[in-house]
Amino acid sequence: MMAGKLRYTLMLRVYGEEKIFGPGIAELLEHVDELHSLRKATDAMGMAYSKAWTIVKNAENALGFPLLETKVGGRGGGYAALTDRGRRFLDAYRRFESVVHAYADEIFEDLFGE
């Protein structure tokens, strides 16, 4: 076959009773980590702030721990940061994603390569 011209997509999501975590919230948390602001993270992604807040809160409720620590703006300005447990979960998700993608690449080449 022709694996050089073929490609596949694979998106990993973590479920409990419903979808909890996937590439979108992972990207959102990475932007928060970089920008120290949920508002700036949503702006960078072109996402509504209210949608991001809902996604984060739903994930936190399902996981049973906070992903973000936030301080509302004011005189010194607000901020958002990943909690230690949130960072560990994000890192574990990204490692899982990397391992699965590497394995999928190998299998894809075996099955569809020449």
N, C-alpha and C positions, 0 to 999 in steps of 0.2 A: 504494500500500500504506500501511501505518501504522507508520512507524519510531518515532513517539513512544511507541507501546505495545510495540513489539518491542525486544528486547535480545539481546545475545550475550555469550559469555564467551570469553576467550582467555588461555591460560596458556603462557608461554614457558619452555622448558627447554633447557639446553645439554647436548649429548651428545658423548661421545667414542665408545668402544665401548659404554658404558652411560650412563645419566643421570648427569650430573656436578653440575649447578647449576640451580636454579629458584627460584620465589618463596618456598618454605619456607626454604631455606638463606640466601637473601638477607635475609629477615626476621630469622632467627636472628642473622646477622652484624650487622645494624643494632641489634638489642637488645644484643649484646655491646659494640658501639661505644658505645652510650649508657650501659650499666650497668657496663662494665669487668669483667664476670664471665660465664662460660659458664653457671654454675649459676643466676645470677639471670636470665639470658636464657631458659633453659629453663623456669624458674618462670613468667616472664611469658607464655610461650607455652603453658604446660600440657603441655610435652613432657618425656619422660624424659631425664635427663642422659646416660644411656648411649646412647640413640638419637641425641641431638645429637652426641655425641662421635664415634660411628660415621659419621654423615653428613659431618661436617667432615673426618675422616681419609680417608674414601673420596674426597671431592672433592679434597683435597690430593694424594693419591696419583695420581689421574687427571690433575690439572692439572700436577703436577710441581713445585709450590711451596707453601709454607705459607700458609694464610689467616689463621691466628691465631698470636700469640705468647702463651704462657701461663707463669705462675709459680704453682707449687703453694702453697697457703696455709701458714701457719705463724705465726711471731711477728708479722710485719708484714702478714699476710694475703696471699692470692693475688690474681691479676688475670688478665685476658685482654684482649688488644687486637688489632685488625686489623694485619696486617703492611702495609707500604706496597704491596706487590704485591697483597695481598688486597683492600685498599681500592680500588686501581685496577680490579681485576676486578669488584668489586661495583658501582662507579660505572659501568663500561662496560656491565654487565648492565642496570642501571637506566636508563641512557640508551637502550640498544637497546630495552628494553621500552617506554619512553615513545614513541619514534619509531614502533615497530610499532603500538602502540595508537592513536596519532594517525592513522596511515594507515588502519588497520582501521576506525576511526570514520568516516572520510571515505568509504571504499568502502561500508560498511554503509549509510550515509545515501544514497549514490548508487543502490544496488541495491534498498533496501527503503523509501526515503523516498517521499513523494508526488510 
